[in-house]
Amino acid sequence: MLNYFSRKCINHQQIYSKKLTDRIPDYSAQARLSGITACSDEKDLALKLISGQLVKVRGGRKYRIENMKHSYPYLTRDSRRLLNEIGRRFRNK
């Protein structure tokens, strides 16, 4: 009789990674082309906010922003506009 139970874990990482379509490399490249660099610390983040490179994103009727432990809820103005449009279209469905 075949044993269908195993103590060995199955590695699904490669299969999952092939399906991942979040396009983070494309987003990062576009951000660099726009002159936006990664923030080195909270002071750098504050400078980008003051200069207008980044804006705070707040949840509302269109989408929800969860508490973040390893990131901050800031986007470029164009990215925030896109997020609002996606949220609006989703709500209209």
C-alpha positions as CSV (number, residue, x, y, z in Angstrom):
1,M,0.0,0.0,0.0
2,L,1.3,3.5,-0.9
3,N,2.0,5.9,1.9
4,Y,0.6,9.3,0.9
5,F,1.8,11.0,4.1
6,S,5.3,12.2,4.4
7,R,7.3,14.2,7.0
8,K,9.2,15.8,4.2
9,C,8.1,19.3,3.1
10,I,7.4,19.9,-0.6
11,N,9.2,23.0,-2.0
12,H,6.7,25.0,-4.0
13,Q,8.8,28.1,-4.1
14,Q,9.9,27.7,-7.8
15,I,6.4,27.1,-9.0
16,Y,5.1,30.1,-7.0
17,S,7.9,32.4,-8.2
18,K,7.0,31.6,-11.9
19,K,3.5,32.8,-11.2
20,L,4.5,35.9,-9.4
21,T,3.5,38.9,-11.5
22,D,3.9,41.9,-9.2
23,R,6.5,43.5,-11.5
24,I,8.6,44.9,-8.7
25,P,11.8,45.0,-10.9
26,D,9.9,47.1,-13.5
27,Y,8.6,49.4,-10.8
28,S,12.0,49.8,-9.3
29,A,13.6,50.6,-12.6
30,Q,10.9,53.2,-13.5
31,A,11.4,54.8,-10.1
32,R,15.1,55.1,-10.7
33,L,14.5,56.6,-14.1
34,S,12.2,59.2,-12.5
35,G,15.0,60.2,-10.1
36,I,13.6,58.4,-7.1
37,T,16.1,56.4,-5.1
38,A,15.6,54.0,-2.2
39,C,15.3,55.7,1.2
40,S,18.3,54.9,3.4
41,D,16.5,55.8,6.7
42,E,13.5,57.7,8.1
43,K,15.3,61.0,7.7
44,D,15.7,60.4,4.0
45,L,12.0,59.4,3.8
46,A,11.0,62.7,5.5
47,L,13.2,64.7,3.0
48,K,11.4,63.0,0.1
49,L,8.0,63.9,1.7
50,I,9.0,67.5,2.2
51,S,10.3,67.8,-1.4
52,G,7.1,66.3,-2.8
53,Q,8.7,63.2,-4.3
54,L,6.5,61.0,-2.1
55,V,3.0,61.4,-0.6
56,K,1.3,59.5,2.2
57,V,-1.3,56.9,1.2
58,R,-4.3,56.6,3.5
59,G,-7.0,54.0,3.2
60,G,-10.6,54.8,2.6
61,R,-13.7,53.5,0.7
62,K,-11.6,52.4,-2.3
63,Y,-8.9,50.4,-0.5
64,R,-7.5,49.7,2.9
65,I,-3.9,50.3,4.1
66,E,-2.9,47.7,6.8
67,N,-0.4,48.4,9.5
68,M,3.1,48.0,8.1
69,K,6.0,46.5,10.0
70,H,8.7,46.5,7.3
71,S,7.6,49.4,5.0
72,Y,5.9,52.8,5.0
73,P,2.6,53.8,3.3
74,Y,4.1,56.3,0.8
75,L,4.0,56.4,-3.0
76,T,4.8,58.8,-5.8
77,R,1.9,61.1,-6.8
78,D,1.4,59.1,-10.0
79,S,1.4,55.8,-8.1
80,R,-1.2,57.2,-5.7
81,R,-3.4,58.3,-8.7
82,L,-3.1,54.8,-10.2
83,L,-4.0,53.2,-6.8
84,N,-7.0,55.4,-6.5
85,E,-8.1,54.6,-10.1
86,I,-7.7,50.8,-9.4
87,G,-9.7,51.2,-6.2
88,R,-12.4,53.2,-7.9
89,R,-12.8,50.7,-10.7
90,F,-12.9,47.8,-8.3
91,R,-15.6,49.5,-6.2
92,N,-17.7,50.1,-9.4
93,K,-17.7,46.4,-10.2
